[in-house]
Amino acid sequence: MAVKIVFLGPLRDMAGAESQEVEAPLDWAGLLATVGDEVAAQLSEERVNIACAGRVLADKSALQAKDGDEVALLPPVSGG
Amino acid sequence: MKDVRLLTEMFIPGALVGPFTQAHPGLGGVCTFVGEVRGGEGQDTGVEALELSHYEPLTLRSMEELADKAIERFDLMGLLIVHRVGEMRVGEPIVLVSAAALHRRGAIDAVDFCMDHLKSAAWFWKREKREEGWRWIEPHAGDYADLARWSKKNRQFDLDQGSS
């Protein structure tokens, strides 16, 4: 088992993949170091959210993903 | 009755609104909004297709929460929210919101409220296909302004103005 990072919306194009598996545990610094410069720059913006294990984090930098968790990178939404 | 659905295939709005209305005998009014992929004859937007993606662990749950809020806030008898995901062609329905209430104001406002939240505060990502390829779409400033109308502060303002 590992941590699965899921790229949503335009971040999927930037990452060049829908998801990526990395070794657990994964924190904020680890995430930024893993996803590449372009995605990391987006993550640093306030309008991009992160969910861990199905919960949107109030504070992204408090990310503590453990074995088996899914970390979703959520850019600004648009529906309807 | 709360009915919230995320669909991967095309749907016929009338086929859903009919039974929804029937399920609420005694209602005073039903308000329905259907959003479709814009374009085609007389409206040449250059858009060939639209694709909506979602994130399974969050999207449906957040739509359910939105429905709960609307039902409570507008004192609804029933609320139907249907949203498509996947690829859609011009003219296909994307979203349907139908609200049943004892009085028209609650039904109309509930649909407006739900649509503003679905446009810019629900877990969907939208891109459109044109001749030159796919392009991601972000909400316009106007969409965020529409959403802000429902925040507590502004709501108080509405009440102070005695809107009815």
gemmi code that builds the backbone of each chain (N, CA, C; Angstrom):
import gemmi

chains = {
    "A": [
        ("MET", (0.842, -1.207, 0.000), (0.000, 0.000, 0.000), (0.875, 1.254, 0.000)),
        ("ALA", (0.257, 2.330, -0.466), (0.986, 3.588, -0.575), (-0.026, 4.712, -0.477)),
        ("VAL", (0.395, 5.900, -0.812), (-0.540, 7.027, -0.910), (-0.781, 7.286, -2.393)),
        ("LYS", (-2.053, 7.417, -2.751), (-2.393, 7.691, -4.144), (-2.743, 9.167, -4.276)),
        ("ILE", (-2.040, 9.866, -5.161), (-2.336, 11.279, -5.429), (-3.203, 11.337, -6.685)),
        ("VAL", (-4.364, 12.008, -6.583), (-5.279, 12.110, -7.729), (-5.306, 13.554, -8.223)),
        ("PHE", (-5.101, 13.720, -9.523), (-5.077, 15.056, -10.125), (-6.423, 15.324, -10.790)),
        ("LEU", (-7.100, 16.389, -10.366), (-8.420, 16.700, -10.932), (-8.351, 17.883, -11.893)),
        ("GLY", (-9.288, 17.905, -12.838), (-9.438, 19.035, -13.762), (-8.141, 19.342, -14.486)),
        ("PRO", (-7.824, 20.632, -14.615), (-6.629, 21.030, -15.371), (-5.320, 20.499, -14.779)),
        ("LEU", (-5.323, 20.159, -13.507), (-4.092, 19.622, -12.890), (-3.716, 18.271, -13.496)),
        ("ARG", (-4.725, 17.573, -14.002), (-4.493, 16.287, -14.664), (-3.629, 16.492, -15.911)),
        ("ASP", (-3.937, 17.542, -16.659), (-3.145, 17.830, -17.862), (-1.724, 18.240, -17.490)),
        ("MET", (-1.615, 19.067, -16.440), (-0.299, 19.535, -16.001), (0.578, 18.384, -15.534)),
        ("ALA", (-0.043, 17.459, -14.796), (0.722, 16.332, -14.247), (0.990, 15.285, -15.321)),
        ("GLY", (0.187, 15.307, -16.372), (0.349, 14.313, -17.436), (-0.125, 12.940, -17.020)),
        ("ALA", (-0.927, 12.880, -15.951), (-1.452, 11.599, -15.464), (-2.682, 11.869, -14.607)),
        ("GLU", (-3.523, 10.853, -14.466), (-4.702, 11.006, -13.607), (-4.332, 10.820, -12.146)),
        ("SER", (-3.337, 9.981, -11.911), (-2.936, 9.729, -10.526), (-1.486, 9.270, -10.471)),
        ("GLN", (-0.989, 9.216, -9.243), (0.408, 8.844, -9.030), (0.497, 8.188, -7.655)),
        ("GLU", (1.238, 7.093, -7.560), (1.382, 6.437, -6.251), (2.744, 6.785, -5.666)),
        ("VAL", (2.721, 7.159, -4.389), (3.989, 7.459, -3.720), (4.023, 6.712, -2.382)),
        ("GLU", (5.211, 6.635, -1.835), (5.355, 5.922, -0.577), (4.760, 6.720, 0.585)),
        ("ALA", (4.111, 6.013, 1.492), (3.555, 6.658, 2.690), (4.663, 6.763, 3.741)),
        ("PRO", (4.543, 7.692, 4.682), (3.532, 8.757, 4.768), (3.869, 9.917, 3.842)),
        ("LEU", (2.883, 10.804, 3.644), (3.106, 11.950, 2.768), (2.607, 13.220, 3.461)),
        ("ASP", (3.488, 14.184, 3.633), (3.054, 15.463, 4.209), (3.117, 16.542, 3.127)),
        ("TRP", (2.835, 17.782, 3.503), (2.754, 18.912, 2.567), (4.066, 19.095, 1.800)),
        ("ALA", (5.181, 19.091, 2.526), (6.485, 19.289, 1.875), (6.763, 18.143, 0.910)),
        ("GLY", (6.411, 16.939, 1.340), (6.621, 15.762, 0.495), (5.782, 15.836, -0.768)),
        ("LEU", (4.561, 16.308, -0.611), (3.651, 16.435, -1.758), (4.221, 17.419, -2.777)),
        ("LEU", (4.643, 18.590, -2.291), (5.177, 19.615, -3.190), (6.411, 19.109, -3.931)),
        ("ALA", (7.208, 18.309, -3.240), (8.440, 17.806, -3.844), (8.161, 16.712, -4.871)),
        ("THR", (6.983, 16.088, -4.782), (6.665, 14.926, -5.605), (5.999, 15.269, -6.935)),
        ("VAL", (5.144, 16.320, -6.923), (4.226, 16.519, -8.050), (4.781, 17.330, -9.226)),
        ("GLY", (5.988, 17.821, -9.114), (6.544, 18.625, -10.210), (6.291, 20.107, -9.977)),
        ("ASP", (7.152, 20.931, -10.567), (7.130, 22.380, -10.295), (5.807, 23.040, -10.662)),
        ("GLU", (5.261, 22.666, -11.828), (4.070, 23.349, -12.327), (2.876, 23.103, -11.409)),
        ("VAL", (2.668, 21.839, -11.030), (1.554, 21.502, -10.136), (1.824, 22.076, -8.743)),
        ("ALA", (3.057, 22.021, -8.291), (3.411, 22.544, -6.960), (3.085, 24.031, -6.869)),
        ("ALA", (3.348, 24.761, -7.951), (3.055, 26.204, -7.967), (1.550, 26.436, -7.819)),
        ("GLN", (0.758, 25.593, -8.472), (-0.707, 25.698, -8.368), (-1.167, 25.403, -6.940)),
        ("LEU", (-0.571, 24.365, -6.338), (-0.971, 23.948, -4.986), (-0.744, 25.060, -3.969)),
        ("SER", (0.242, 25.891, -4.237), (0.550, 26.957, -3.297), (-0.486, 28.068, -3.344)),
        ("GLU", (-1.303, 28.075, -4.392), (-2.356, 29.098, -4.494), (-3.539, 28.740, -3.607)),
        ("GLU", (-4.112, 29.779, -3.020), (-5.203, 29.583, -2.065), (-6.418, 28.895, -2.680)),
        ("ARG", (-6.663, 29.180, -3.973), (-7.877, 28.667, -4.617), (-7.808, 27.184, -4.970)),
        ("VAL", (-6.661, 26.560, -4.724), (-6.559, 25.116, -4.959), (-6.669, 24.392, -3.618)),
        ("ASN", (-7.592, 23.436, -3.544), (-7.826, 22.688, -2.308), (-7.230, 21.284, -2.386)),
        ("ILE", (-7.109, 20.693, -1.196), (-6.632, 19.316, -1.114), (-7.583, 18.513, -0.234)),
        ("ALA", (-7.919, 17.316, -0.687), (-8.700, 16.405, 0.153), (-7.832, 15.199, 0.482)),
        ("CYS", (-7.953, 14.726, 1.717), (-7.235, 13.519, 2.114), (-8.244, 12.543, 2.695)),
        ("ALA", (-8.277, 11.330, 2.166), (-9.214, 10.303, 2.626), (-10.662, 10.814, 2.615)),
        ("GLY", (-11.024, 11.551, 1.555), (-12.404, 11.983, 1.375), (-12.804, 13.226, 2.150)),
        ("ARG", (-11.832, 13.869, 2.798), (-12.142, 15.099, 3.546), (-11.318, 16.258, 3.008)),
        ("VAL", (-11.971, 17.387, 2.726), (-11.250, 18.564, 2.254), (-10.553, 19.206, 3.455)),
        ("LEU", (-9.267, 19.466, 3.302), (-8.497, 20.007, 4.427), (-8.703, 21.518, 4.560)),
        ("ALA", (-8.931, 21.957, 5.794), (-9.071, 23.396, 6.045), (-7.701, 24.059, 5.895)),
        ("ASP", (-6.673, 23.325, 6.271), (-5.295, 23.832, 6.161), (-4.474, 22.805, 5.378)),
        ("LYS", (-4.183, 23.137, 4.117), (-3.470, 22.206, 3.238), (-2.127, 21.768, 3.815)),
        ("SER", (-1.446, 22.735, 4.448), (-0.083, 22.452, 4.901), (-0.077, 21.466, 6.069)),
        ("ALA", (-1.270, 21.146, 6.607), (-1.360, 20.173, 7.705), (-1.528, 18.746, 7.170)),
        ("LEU", (-1.373, 18.566, 5.854), (-1.543, 17.235, 5.250), (-0.667, 16.181, 5.942)),
        ("GLN", (-1.313, 15.083, 6.316), (-0.598, 13.934, 6.896), (-1.238, 12.674, 6.337)),
        ("ALA", (-0.862, 12.301, 5.128), (-1.470, 11.126, 4.503), (-0.717, 9.872, 4.905)),
        ("LYS", (-1.514, 8.847, 5.295), (-0.879, 7.599, 5.700), (-1.173, 6.503, 4.669)),
        ("ASP", (-0.571, 5.362, 4.905), (-0.721, 4.208, 4.028), (-2.191, 3.988, 3.648)),
        ("GLY", (-2.480, 3.920, 2.351), (-3.843, 3.637, 1.906), (-4.691, 4.870, 1.663)),
        ("ASP", (-4.223, 6.039, 2.091), (-5.000, 7.261, 1.881), (-4.938, 7.703, 0.417)),
        ("GLU", (-6.021, 8.383, 0.001), (-6.029, 9.005, -1.316), (-5.982, 10.512, -1.103)),
        ("VAL", (-5.053, 11.159, -1.778), (-4.919, 12.612, -1.676), (-5.367, 13.215, -3.003)),
        ("ALA", (-6.430, 14.028, -2.971), (-6.959, 14.610, -4.206), (-6.582, 16.080, -4.298)),
        ("LEU", (-6.065, 16.484, -5.441), (-5.696, 17.878, -5.672), (-6.815, 18.533, -6.468)),
        ("LEU", (-7.458, 19.542, -5.851), (-8.719, 20.082, -6.352), (-8.587, 21.542, -6.802)),
        ("PRO", (-8.444, 21.769, -8.095), (-8.371, 23.152, -8.590), (-9.751, 23.811, -8.553)),
        ("PRO", (-9.849, 25.113, -8.890), (-11.150, 25.795, -8.864), (-12.185, 25.024, -9.680)),
        ("VAL", (-13.388, 24.951, -9.136), (-14.432, 24.129, -9.751), (-15.283, 24.938, -10.729)),
        ("SER", (-15.942, 24.224, -11.631), (-16.969, 24.853, -12.467), (-17.935, 23.788, -12.954)),
        ("GLY", (-19.189, 23.952, -12.557), (-20.200, 22.965, -12.955), (-21.347, 23.629, -13.667)),
        ("GLY", (-22.461, 22.931, -13.712), (-23.713, 23.470, -14.236), (-23.797, 23.583, -15.721)),
    ],
    "B": [
        ("MET", (-39.339, 15.140, -0.361), (-38.503, 14.075, -0.891), (-37.245, 14.668, -1.520)),
        ("LYS", (-36.118, 14.160, -1.073), (-34.850, 14.610, -1.651), (-34.373, 13.566, -2.653)),
        ("ASP", (-34.036, 13.998, -3.866), (-33.589, 13.080, -4.911), (-32.389, 13.721, -5.618)),
        ("VAL", (-31.202, 13.217, -5.339), (-29.978, 13.791, -5.890), (-29.264, 12.734, -6.718)),
        ("ARG", (-28.990, 13.051, -7.962), (-28.378, 12.044, -8.835), (-27.220, 12.609, -9.654)),
        ("LEU", (-26.238, 11.759, -9.850), (-25.100, 12.055, -10.712), (-25.193, 11.049, -11.848)),
        ("LEU", (-25.363, 11.528, -13.075), (-25.613, 10.610, -14.184), (-24.470, 10.613, -15.205)),
        ("THR", (-24.165, 9.443, -15.730), (-23.118, 9.342, -16.748), (-23.703, 9.259, -18.158)),
        ("GLU", (-25.030, 9.130, -18.244), (-25.688, 9.027, -19.555), (-26.695, 10.162, -19.721)),
        ("MET", (-27.064, 10.460, -20.976), (-28.021, 11.519, -21.251), (-29.356, 11.238, -20.562)),
        ("PHE", (-30.027, 12.311, -20.112), (-31.329, 12.146, -19.477), (-32.351, 13.076, -20.128)),
        ("ILE", (-33.617, 12.739, -19.965), (-34.721, 13.551, -20.490), (-35.355, 14.257, -19.293)),
        ("PRO", (-35.162, 15.577, -19.174), (-35.655, 16.293, -17.988), (-37.128, 16.033, -17.678)),
        ("GLY", (-37.985, 16.080, -18.719), (-39.419, 15.907, -18.487), (-39.762, 14.570, -17.848)),
        ("ALA", (-38.975, 13.559, -18.193), (-39.245, 12.218, -17.672), (-38.963, 12.146, -16.173)),
        ("LEU", (-38.164, 13.095, -15.675), (-37.849, 13.105, -14.242), (-38.743, 14.082, -13.485)),
        ("VAL", (-39.045, 15.218, -14.124), (-39.841, 16.246, -13.450), (-41.290, 15.788, -13.249)),
        ("GLY", (-41.838, 15.053, -14.217), (-43.217, 14.559, -14.110), (-43.424, 13.746, -12.841)),
        ("PRO", (-42.689, 12.656, -12.686), (-42.836, 11.835, -11.479), (-42.504, 12.587, -10.191)),
        ("PHE", (-41.530, 13.507, -10.259), (-41.168, 14.295, -9.072), (-42.360, 15.136, -8.618)),
        ("THR", (-43.024, 15.761, -9.580), (-44.197, 16.579, -9.258), (-45.326, 15.716, -8.695)),
        ("GLN", (-45.534, 14.575, -9.340), (-46.590, 13.648, -8.896), (-46.377, 13.188, -7.455)),
        ("ALA", (-45.105, 13.129, -7.061), (-44.773, 12.597, -5.735), (-45.073, 13.588, -4.609)),
        ("HIS", (-45.512, 14.810, -4.973), (-45.778, 15.815, -3.940), (-47.187, 16.377, -4.042)),
        ("PRO", (-48.180, 15.559, -3.736), (-49.554, 16.052, -3.785), (-49.739, 17.181, -2.768)),
        ("GLY", (-50.527, 18.166, -3.126), (-50.771, 19.272, -2.194), (-49.788, 20.408, -2.350)),
        ("LEU", (-48.836, 20.282, -3.268), (-47.851, 21.353, -3.412), (-48.504, 22.614, -3.984)),
        ("GLY", (-47.850, 23.754, -3.733), (-48.369, 25.006, -4.261), (-47.668, 25.422, -5.533)),
        ("GLY", (-46.429, 24.962, -5.697), (-45.689, 25.329, -6.898), (-44.459, 24.475, -7.103)),
        ("VAL", (-44.106, 24.293, -8.362), (-42.862, 23.597, -8.714), (-42.077, 24.522, -9.619)),
        ("CYS", (-40.797, 24.696, -9.327), (-39.943, 25.483, -10.211), (-38.841, 24.587, -10.721)),
        ("THR", (-38.603, 24.621, -12.029), (-37.594, 23.754, -12.638), (-36.647, 24.558, -13.510)),
        ("PHE", (-35.358, 24.279, -13.367), (-34.369, 24.855, -14.278), (-33.627, 23.714, -14.945)),
        ("VAL", (-33.413, 23.829, -16.262), (-32.603, 22.857, -17.000), (-31.495, 23.620, -17.710)),
        ("GLY", (-30.260, 23.233, -17.471), (-29.124, 23.834, -18.176), (-28.670, 22.891, -19.267)),
        ("GLU", (-28.425, 23.443, -20.467), (-28.011, 22.607, -21.597), (-26.702, 23.112, -22.194)),
        ("VAL", (-26.065, 22.281, -22.982), (-24.846, 22.695, -23.683), (-25.256, 23.672, -24.785)),
        ("ARG", (-24.782, 24.918, -24.642), (-25.169, 25.984, -25.553), (-24.509, 25.809, -26.919)),
        ("GLY", (-25.180, 26.285, -27.968), (-24.560, 26.271, -29.304), (-25.518, 25.787, -30.359)),
        ("GLY", (-24.969, 25.463, -31.512), (-25.803, 24.982, -32.615), (-26.372, 26.113, -33.439)),
        ("GLU", (-27.406, 25.810, -34.178), (-27.987, 26.742, -35.148), (-28.368, 28.083, -34.503)),
        ("GLY", (-27.921, 29.175, -35.098), (-28.266, 30.514, -34.624), (-27.476, 30.932, -33.390)),
        ("GLN", (-26.688, 30.050, -32.838), (-25.901, 30.321, -31.619), (-24.546, 29.674, -31.818)),
        ("ASP", (-23.834, 30.129, -32.845), (-22.604, 29.422, -33.174), (-21.477, 29.802, -32.230)),
        ("THR", (-21.356, 29.051, -31.142), (-20.356, 29.352, -30.116), (-19.006, 28.718, -30.442)),
        ("GLY", (-18.988, 27.836, -31.423), (-17.755, 27.141, -31.755), (-17.491, 25.949, -30.847)),
        ("VAL", (-18.391, 25.731, -29.894), (-18.212, 24.604, -28.972), (-18.788, 23.340, -29.594)),
        ("GLU", (-17.950, 22.309, -29.667), (-18.391, 21.047, -30.260), (-18.871, 20.064, -29.198)),
        ("ALA", (-18.270, 20.141, -28.037), (-18.654, 19.225, -26.950), (-18.215, 19.807, -25.621)),
        ("LEU", (-18.804, 19.279, -24.564), (-18.479, 19.724, -23.215), (-18.200, 18.469, -22.390)),
        ("GLU", (-17.204, 18.542, -21.529), (-16.944, 17.393, -20.662), (-16.905, 17.835, -19.212)),
        ("LEU", (-17.661, 17.129, -18.384), (-17.653, 17.426, -16.961), (-17.055, 16.249, -16.221)),
        ("SER", (-16.070, 16.552, -15.386), (-15.506, 15.480, -14.568), (-15.805, 15.770, -13.110)),
        ("HIS", (-15.698, 14.750, -12.276), (-16.011, 14.909, -10.862), (-15.039, 14.070, -10.045)),
        ("TYR", (-15.154, 14.158, -8.726), (-14.322, 13.340, -7.841), (-15.255, 12.545, -6.937)),
        ("GLU", (-15.339, 11.279, -7.254), (-16.317, 10.386, -6.625), (-16.474, 10.557, -5.106)),
        ("PRO", (-15.396, 10.570, -4.325), (-15.583, 10.642, -2.869), (-16.213, 11.947, -2.376)),
        ("LEU", (-16.194, 12.995, -3.180), (-16.704, 14.284, -2.704), (-17.977, 14.753, -3.399)),
        ("THR", (-18.074, 14.527, -4.700), (-19.080, 15.243, -5.499), (-20.524, 14.970, -5.085)),
        ("LEU", (-20.919, 13.707, -5.060), (-22.315, 13.393, -4.752), (-22.649, 13.801, -3.318)),
        ("ARG", (-21.697, 13.547, -2.405), (-21.922, 13.904, -1.000), (-22.151, 15.408, -0.850)),
        ("SER", (-21.375, 16.208, -1.580), (-21.541, 17.667, -1.454), (-22.854, 18.127, -2.093)),
        ("MET", (-23.315, 17.414, -3.123), (-24.620, 17.733, -3.720), (-25.747, 17.412, -2.734)),
        ("GLU", (-25.580, 16.309, -2.013), (-26.577, 15.936, -0.990), (-26.645, 17.007, 0.098)),
        ("GLU", (-25.476, 17.491, 0.508), (-25.428, 18.522, 1.551), (-26.069, 19.820, 1.059)),
        ("LEU", (-25.814, 20.153, -0.208), (-26.431, 21.343, -0.800), (-27.955, 21.199, -0.791)),
        ("ALA", (-28.432, 20.017, -1.158), (-29.878, 19.764, -1.182), (-30.469, 19.911, 0.224)),
        ("ASP", (-29.786, 19.362, 1.225), (-30.273, 19.472, 2.609), (-30.405, 20.940, 3.024)),
        ("LYS", (-29.376, 21.725, 2.683), (-29.387, 23.154, 3.028), (-30.565, 23.856, 2.374)),
        ("ALA", (-30.774, 23.577, 1.083), (-31.843, 24.256, 0.334), (-33.213, 23.871, 0.884)),
        ("ILE", (-33.387, 22.596, 1.212), (-34.684, 22.129, 1.727), (-35.025, 22.844, 3.027)),
        ("GLU", (-34.006, 22.982, 3.879), (-34.245, 23.638, 5.161), (-34.457, 25.146, 4.990)),
        ("ARG", (-33.593, 25.753, 4.217), (-33.623, 27.218, 4.072), (-34.896, 27.724, 3.401)),
        ("PHE", (-35.396, 26.963, 2.413), (-36.549, 27.446, 1.646), (-37.830, 26.671, 1.952)),
        ("ASP", (-37.754, 25.849, 3.008), (-38.940, 25.135, 3.477), (-39.612, 24.354, 2.343)),
        ("LEU", (-38.803, 23.512, 1.687), (-39.301, 22.790, 0.512), (-40.031, 21.511, 0.894)),
        ("MET", (-40.956, 21.100, 0.040), (-41.589, 19.790, 0.189), (-40.727, 18.735, -0.494)),
        ("GLY", (-40.038, 19.144, -1.544), (-39.178, 18.201, -2.262), (-38.167, 18.925, -3.119)),
        ("LEU", (-37.051, 18.235, -3.392), (-36.008, 18.829, -4.229), (-35.351, 17.738, -5.058)),
        ("LEU", (-35.252, 18.001, -6.351), (-34.612, 17.073, -7.288), (-33.407, 17.778, -7.906)),
        ("ILE", (-32.239, 17.179, -7.744), (-31.037, 17.728, -8.387), (-30.396, 16.611, -9.212)),
        ("VAL", (-30.228, 16.877, -10.506), (-29.603, 15.897, -11.394), (-28.457, 16.593, -12.115)),
        ("HIS", (-27.273, 16.001, -12.097), (-26.125, 16.604, -12.773), (-25.416, 15.545, -13.601)),
        ("ARG", (-25.115, 15.892, -14.837), (-24.384, 14.971, -15.718), (-22.888, 15.048, -15.480)),
        ("VAL", (-22.208, 13.938, -15.728), (-20.763, 13.942, -15.886), (-20.461, 13.206, -17.190)),
        ("GLY", (-19.246, 13.378, -17.690), (-18.882, 12.748, -18.958), (-18.985, 13.748, -20.096)),
        ("GLU", (-18.936, 13.223, -21.326), (-18.919, 14.104, -22.498), (-20.328, 14.335, -23.021)),
        ("MET", (-20.647, 15.603, -23.311), (-21.977, 15.978, -23.797), (-21.869, 16.757, -25.088)),
        ("ARG", (-22.880, 16.575, -25.965), (-22.929, 17.320, -27.221), (-23.840, 18.529, -27.055)),
        ("VAL", (-23.739, 19.453, -28.012), (-24.592, 20.644, -28.023), (-26.062, 20.242, -27.936)),
        ("GLY", (-26.796, 20.920, -27.052), (-28.227, 20.657, -26.912), (-28.565, 19.628, -25.843)),
        ("GLU", (-27.562, 18.915, -25.335), (-27.855, 17.915, -24.287), (-27.983, 18.604, -22.935)),
        ("PRO", (-28.891, 18.110, -22.095), (-28.994, 18.680, -20.752), (-27.777, 18.337, -19.888)),
        ("ILE", (-27.346, 19.331, -19.105), (-26.214, 19.144, -18.182), (-26.729, 19.005, -16.761)),
        ("VAL", (-27.689, 19.862, -16.428), (-28.134, 19.941, -15.043), (-29.641, 20.208, -14.981)),
        ("LEU", (-30.261, 19.643, -13.960), (-31.690, 19.859, -13.725), (-31.893, 20.071, -12.231)),
        ("VAL", (-32.569, 21.166, -11.885), (-32.961, 21.381, -10.487), (-34.456, 21.649, -10.475)),
        ("SER", (-35.169, 20.912, -9.655), (-36.613, 21.107, -9.552), (-36.981, 21.138, -8.071)),
        ("ALA", (-37.713, 22.186, -7.676), (-38.075, 22.345, -6.270), (-39.589, 22.448, -6.135)),
        ("ALA", (-40.138, 21.729, -5.164), (-41.577, 21.767, -4.887), (-41.785, 22.382, -3.509)),
        ("ALA", (-42.737, 23.323, -3.443), (-43.003, 24.001, -2.171), (-44.472, 24.382, -2.088)),
        ("LEU", (-44.870, 24.841, -0.913), (-46.254, 25.294, -0.739), (-46.481, 26.629, -1.444)),
        ("HIS", (-45.397, 27.438, -1.496), (-45.517, 28.767, -2.098), (-44.433, 28.988, -3.138)),
        ("ARG", (-44.719, 29.815, -4.117), (-43.810, 29.953, -5.260), (-42.433, 30.484, -4.883)),
        ("ARG", (-42.363, 31.444, -3.941), (-41.093, 32.103, -3.651), (-40.031, 31.100, -3.203)),
        ("GLY", (-40.413, 30.195, -2.328), (-39.463, 29.190, -1.847), (-38.947, 28.328, -2.986)),
        ("ALA", (-39.844, 27.918, -3.868), (-39.457, 27.035, -4.971), (-38.510, 27.756, -5.927)),
        ("ILE", (-38.857, 29.001, -6.277), (-38.033, 29.759, -7.233), (-36.656, 30.058, -6.638)),
        ("ASP", (-36.650, 30.541, -5.398), (-35.371, 30.881, -4.765), (-34.485, 29.656, -4.556)),
        ("ALA", (-35.103, 28.533, -4.226), (-34.322, 27.310, -3.987), (-33.586, 26.884, -5.253)),
        ("VAL", (-34.241, 26.992, -6.394), (-33.611, 26.608, -7.659), (-32.453, 27.560, -7.971)),
        ("ASP", (-32.666, 28.852, -7.761), (-31.636, 29.868, -7.977), (-30.424, 29.592, -7.079)),
        ("PHE", (-30.701, 29.322, -5.819), (-29.673, 29.015, -4.810), (-28.860, 27.777, -5.220)),
        ("CYS", (-29.546, 26.722, -5.583), (-28.857, 25.476, -5.957), (-28.014, 25.682, -7.209)),
        ("MET", (-28.546, 26.385, -8.208), (-27.786, 26.590, -9.442), (-26.530, 27.431, -9.201)),
        ("ASP", (-26.646, 28.483, -8.389), (-25.460, 29.305, -8.104), (-24.380, 28.474, -7.421)),
        ("HIS", (-24.782, 27.566, -6.548), (-23.800, 26.720, -5.862), (-23.235, 25.647, -6.799)),
        ("LEU", (-24.071, 25.090, -7.663), (-23.578, 24.061, -8.590), (-22.594, 24.650, -9.603)),
        ("LYS", (-22.817, 25.917, -9.990), (-21.943, 26.559, -10.981), (-20.531, 26.768, -10.451)),
        ("SER", (-20.409, 27.219, -9.208), (-19.071, 27.623, -8.767), (-18.677, 27.137, -7.373)),
        ("ALA", (-19.478, 26.238, -6.784), (-19.111, 25.734, -5.454), (-19.463, 24.258, -5.289)),
        ("ALA", (-19.415, 23.494, -6.360), (-19.623, 22.040, -6.259), (-18.434, 21.373, -6.952)),
        ("TRP", (-18.168, 20.122, -6.607), (-16.935, 19.485, -7.086), (-17.065, 18.954, -8.512)),
        ("PHE", (-17.064, 19.898, -9.456), (-17.075, 19.566, -10.880), (-16.001, 20.377, -11.596)),
        ("TRP", (-15.494, 19.780, -12.653), (-14.545, 20.500, -13.513), (-15.024, 20.358, -14.947)),
        ("LYS", (-15.018, 21.496, -15.642), (-15.651, 21.546, -16.965), (-14.639, 21.950, -18.023)),
        ("ARG", (-14.663, 21.276, -19.154), (-13.847, 21.740, -20.277), (-14.654, 21.628, -21.549)),
        ("GLU", (-14.325, 22.478, -22.512), (-15.078, 22.471, -23.756), (-14.150, 22.189, -24.920)),
        ("LYS", (-14.740, 21.566, -25.944), (-13.963, 21.209, -27.120), (-14.335, 22.135, -28.262)),
        ("ARG", (-13.322, 22.785, -28.803), (-13.482, 23.623, -29.986), (-12.578, 23.071, -31.069)),
        ("GLU", (-12.603, 23.753, -32.209), (-11.802, 23.284, -33.338), (-10.343, 23.068, -32.938)),
        ("GLU", (-9.838, 24.005, -32.093), (-8.417, 23.940, -31.742), (-8.106, 22.974, -30.598)),
        ("GLY", (-9.133, 22.370, -30.041), (-8.883, 21.376, -28.995), (-9.667, 21.662, -27.714)),
        ("TRP", (-9.293, 20.942, -26.649), (-10.002, 21.065, -25.360), (-9.455, 22.230, -24.551)),
        ("ARG", (-10.365, 22.905, -23.822), (-9.951, 24.038, -22.983), (-10.736, 23.993, -21.675)),
        ("TRP", (-10.033, 24.138, -20.544), (-10.698, 24.117, -19.229), (-11.432, 25.424, -18.983)),
        ("ILE", (-12.595, 25.339, -18.365), (-13.427, 26.512, -18.107), (-13.474, 26.789, -16.613)),
        ("GLU", (-13.205, 28.040, -16.249), (-13.371, 28.444, -14.851), (-14.592, 29.344, -14.738)),
        ("PRO", (-15.210, 29.400, -13.551), (-16.354, 30.291, -13.386), (-15.962, 31.745, -13.675)),
        ("HIS", (-16.919, 32.541, -14.148), (-16.693, 33.969, -14.367), (-16.856, 34.703, -13.042)),
        ("ALA", (-16.381, 35.958, -13.014), (-16.554, 36.789, -11.817), (-18.035, 36.874, -11.456)),
        ("GLY", (-18.877, 36.943, -12.478), (-20.321, 37.034, -12.254), (-20.867, 35.810, -11.533)),
        ("ASP", (-20.281, 34.642, -11.811), (-20.736, 33.419, -11.140), (-20.434, 33.494, -9.636)),
        ("TYR", (-19.247, 34.025, -9.290), (-18.892, 34.151, -7.877), (-19.770, 35.199, -7.193)),
        ("ALA", (-20.097, 36.270, -7.947), (-20.970, 37.317, -7.388), (-22.366, 36.744, -7.138)),
        ("ASP", (-22.838, 35.903, -8.059), (-24.144, 35.259, -7.887), (-24.143, 34.412, -6.611)),
        ("LEU", (-23.045, 33.703, -6.407), (-22.938, 32.827, -5.241), (-22.938, 33.650, -3.945)),
        ("ALA", (-22.229, 34.775, -3.981), (-22.090, 35.612, -2.779), (-23.434, 36.173, -2.311)),
        ("ARG", (-24.400, 36.251, -3.224), (-25.721, 36.778, -2.844), (-26.359, 35.974, -1.713)),
        ("TRP", (-25.941, 34.700, -1.586), (-26.593, 33.811, -0.621), (-25.872, 33.733, 0.712)),
        ("SER", (-24.741, 34.444, 0.841), (-24.006, 34.345, 2.100), (-24.817, 35.041, 3.191)),
        ("LYS", (-24.502, 34.694, 4.445), (-25.314, 35.150, 5.587), (-25.469, 36.661, 5.640)),
        ("LYS", (-24.337, 37.350, 5.404), (-24.338, 38.804, 5.503), (-25.332, 39.402, 4.495)),
        ("ASN", (-25.224, 38.903, 3.247), (-26.090, 39.445, 2.208), (-27.544, 39.059, 2.424)),
        ("ARG", (-27.707, 37.873, 3.014), (-29.068, 37.418, 3.267), (-29.746, 38.355, 4.266)),
        ("GLN", (-28.967, 38.734, 5.297), (-29.479, 39.666, 6.294), (-29.885, 40.968, 5.612)),
        ("PHE", (-29.022, 41.401, 4.672), (-29.300, 42.626, 3.922), (-30.644, 42.500, 3.199)),
        ("ASP", (-30.853, 41.346, 2.558), (-32.115, 41.116, 1.845), (-33.303, 41.256, 2.799)),
        ("LEU", (-33.130, 40.649, 3.989), (-34.233, 40.664, 4.944), (-34.503, 42.086, 5.420)),
        ("ASP", (-33.384, 42.822, 5.649), (-33.534, 44.203, 6.105), (-34.284, 45.045, 5.074)),
        ("GLN", (-34.106, 44.697, 3.823), (-34.774, 45.437, 2.759), (-36.247, 45.044, 2.634)),
        ("GLY", (-36.597, 44.037, 3.429), (-37.994, 43.629, 3.445), (-38.434, 42.946, 2.168)),
        ("SER", (-37.498, 42.256, 1.515), (-37.867, 41.565, 0.277), (-38.866, 40.459, 0.583)),
        ("SER", (-39.808, 40.269, -0.285), (-40.821, 39.242, -0.027), (-41.229, 38.582, -1.331)),
    ],
}
model = gemmi.Model(1)
for chain_id, residues in chains.items():
    chain = gemmi.Chain(chain_id)
    for i, (resn, *xyz) in enumerate(residues, 1):
        res = gemmi.Residue()
        res.name, res.seqid = resn, gemmi.SeqId(i, " ")
        for name, pos in zip(("N", "CA", "C"), xyz):
            atom = gemmi.Atom()
            atom.name, atom.element = name, gemmi.Element(name[0])
            atom.pos, atom.b_iso = gemmi.Position(*pos), 0.0
            res.add_atom(atom)
        chain.add_residue(res)
    model.add_chain(chain)
structure = gemmi.Structure()
structure.add_model(model)
structure.setup_entities()
